[in-house]
């Protein structure tokens, strides 16, 4: 600590403090405009000048390091004058039209003009920058309001890593420029809007807020983002009544958000307008054929044959009914089926986008009232292999560390995660680590946006990554980089594991993957020793701290569980677990996929991962839920459900907010199976591709209209607040399924199962009773930071880092796994590898993001990434259609010629129904442990319709 | 047939090699842009973007540097480049009058290019031969102690490719 005197106060401040930070942390305010706590100080605005004893002139406090014994004055007549002059200069080049300015009330310059009593400049007024850039639906850049503080360029480079803008020109001609003044869309801008949020003036404004009111006209509502698993907290600025149509004016990151600070990505900041879409479901619907059967209409009608993927006006297939009618029909069908075919003839799919409370009630209904464990959700298709793998090696299948720790890593190891597009705000943590000197290693067949920042990109051929991981461990053992103390004290089964990698030398891996052996050795050293590129570690251990981040590229594989185990082996081998900024960190894809798993929306476990096969647990849960007994057999998984439906062994499906018609492998097959199903009820916010096949559709509230909790990828339970009113008679899922469960219970003669919850807090209270890891997580404790499970009791502070002194299962288990390759590899007939995944501007099956105007503008159509070489060989033009065909189906998408994919590989985002990637994927061989299908890779062939036409013409001409 | 690989500038071999040599060195951007301008006479947009890509710099940064320094040109110069020295000595010896005369006779603004692209003219800092002030350089060739009367003679010498070094070399 340093002793510094500021304004006569003796202060003790940390070693690396600047004078500004020292003052601010001790409640002494210093004027400032270009400073931002998350950015490197630039010292540009000259407002934060202070006087330091021994210095002739005032110095900027933001760039001045505090030194022991410094005596500092933050206020004096001289400082006042200098600061006033600085503001005077700024407003000499800035319009003083505050009366009509959108930013009034929230503008830094306006604030200081007021403080220094400058109604107008005392200098010659001259506005140098007249350019107005209105080239996108996200934000407007009006250069005349720009004060060149550089916050936008710094956040773009230091936090987001997009590097889209920089200072152009110099002196009075300076301005913030894209390269060669191209439109934002043509630059590397990712439209995250973080520059907009931290711009101190009206130079950058969200388009959505224009004309909707100023700071004082808007009410703030804080909730959790509806999109990915990062769990950003968002402040929605709401138009008050009397100020036009009520609703959201704009959204910004909530400064106190544990996962995001005040930063957001493009989806979170701009993608909320789906909720106000006219296509939202607002009343329960019954399909016309069932309506006829029930006597609601007299009209004869048959379900049309066309696929829901291309259906138009599908809403005409339904008639609106009352909630009572809709729920009674469902309850009748469920009860009849249970009586006739047994409870296991019913299946339920819960949702990773519904709240913990929704999922809890849903699985309780399935288990306690209907009496089946046939409940699963789409986590089966993303991280079931994580849950299985990490549970086996560590005892707990979730992120071991929290997201905020990533910025302090010495080495970040990312594999099978396109972090910057699928978990953008977490990628900001990675960028911050890199900017501070951490090494970034990426193992991925594609050049993803983060590879530009990576020390090493091991571009392994699709499916060969397991050889790289094993070879890294081979090198680590060979070179003596293993953490032998950790292995001895904390793990078991090391010897068997060590034998399993003995043969997998870097040369072997290189031959399989195409990655140079030297790169594999280098990656092994950097990861094992936690080496930095530059700078010093904040940790004082012998070796630096390395963290593994991974996602679907690892899990959606027919050997997904083994791949997860391999990464666990790697972390244990080097002792990179149980400490801050280390660990094995699966990035969960949806807002509440962690929570849906935690709350037992899985066929083998009750809430809190308590096995249904454990008799003691079964007895405990039966008692807690007030039933005599619960089913002992493990239920059907998502994919098995589809197969069972085709086989006729399940008869009734209840789906809450899931869209297997887009998200599951081989959706041609899914459609066939769901059409056969005698009865399907779906609760949804839109008439999704799946809902179109349902007999009864229930209108649900979206996460923007709900309260309850989401659990983010780092196990943090956070509280939602309703931001918008529900459309029409749409209801919260927990409420609907309580109602439905009671009706089913009546028909089955079941009494005593409690579904009378006053609110979501009451549901959460019941969860604390039945799920030990949620034991202390009641709504009243969540506040703004939430709580991280395991949190066993009311006084427990939560557990951000797992396995610190002991693994959940006791000793960490090394598991020897064989190096296996994907099931469907390219061959002569289907010579390309197809990989699927996400794109930055869309989310999952696109039901929400494709109805968001700005996101749709940026990425309107389905496409296929193809390498320059392959495009040239096929004579495919960028932006022109191309057919992609697998053994399952054929789709048409627009070619995107790019160097992101290597030759021989194509990539299709799975959000676009008109070019649905999952028509092509397969479920031929599921991962034996987790039953996850190999969505990540299959074999396809490509056909260029233009070339075919040309060839046909040539043949014709020749004949 | 024309295949639409995204437009990526092909770089001259020597420039590509220069980039490779400088790739790992800190502060390489200015050096490489300098070399690029020597190659093309200015900094063409696709070339700058490709250069930045190869060096691992954001294109925005390269653009920022290229526009910061007066030396870097983003538009093509005329076939003949007139550089009027406005260093101290030349200034005192009447460089501004000389500039006006050049601009008047070529019918072009300072730092502009003539309509027929024959000439571009710019003011430059001291070219290092103050003894010959005022000095004008055309295509790197020094014309010392030049007076307004001599301007037309100099222009005529270069007009229509008569003294163009590129053509002479060809």
Contacts between the chains, C-beta under 8 A, distances in Angstrom:
chain1	res1	chain2	res2	distance
A	153	B	60	7.9
A	157	B	58	7.4
A	163	B	58	3.2
A	163	B	59	8.0
A	163	B	60	5.6
A	163	B	61	6.8
A	164	B	58	7.7
A	164	B	60	6.0
A	165	B	60	5.5
A	166	B	58	7.3
A	166	B	60	4.0
A	166	B	61	5.3
A	166	B	63	6.5
A	166	B	64	3.7
A	167	B	64	5.2
A	167	B	68	7.6
A	168	B	63	6.2
A	168	B	64	5.7
A	168	B	67	4.7
A	168	B	68	7.9
A	169	B	67	4.9
A	169	B	68	6.9
A	170	B	67	7.6
A	170	B	68	4.9
A	177	B	60	7.2
A	177	B	63	6.2
A	177	B	64	7.0
A	177	B	67	7.3
A	178	B	60	6.4
A	178	B	63	7.7
A	179	B	48	7.6
A	179	B	49	6.6
A	179	B	52	7.9
A	179	B	58	7.9
A	179	B	59	3.8
A	179	B	60	5.0
A	179	B	62	6.9
A	179	B	63	4.1
A	180	B	45	4.9
A	180	B	48	7.6
A	180	B	49	7.9
A	180	B	59	8.0
A	180	B	63	5.9
A	180	B	74	7.7
A	187	B	59	7.7
A	187	B	60	7.1
A	188	B	58	6.9
A	188	B	59	7.2
A	188	B	60	7.4
A	452	B	56	7.2
A	868	B	5	4.7
A	868	B	6	7.6
A	871	B	3	6.6
A	871	B	4	7.9
A	871	B	5	6.7
A	872	B	3	4.8
A	872	B	5	6.5
A	875	B	1	6.0
A	875	B	3	6.1
A	876	B	3	7.8
A	877	B	3	7.0
A	877	B	4	4.4
A	878	B	4	4.5
A	878	B	5	7.6
A	878	B	6	6.4
A	879	B	4	7.7
A	897	B	4	6.6
A	897	B	5	6.0
A	897	B	6	6.1
A	898	B	6	7.3
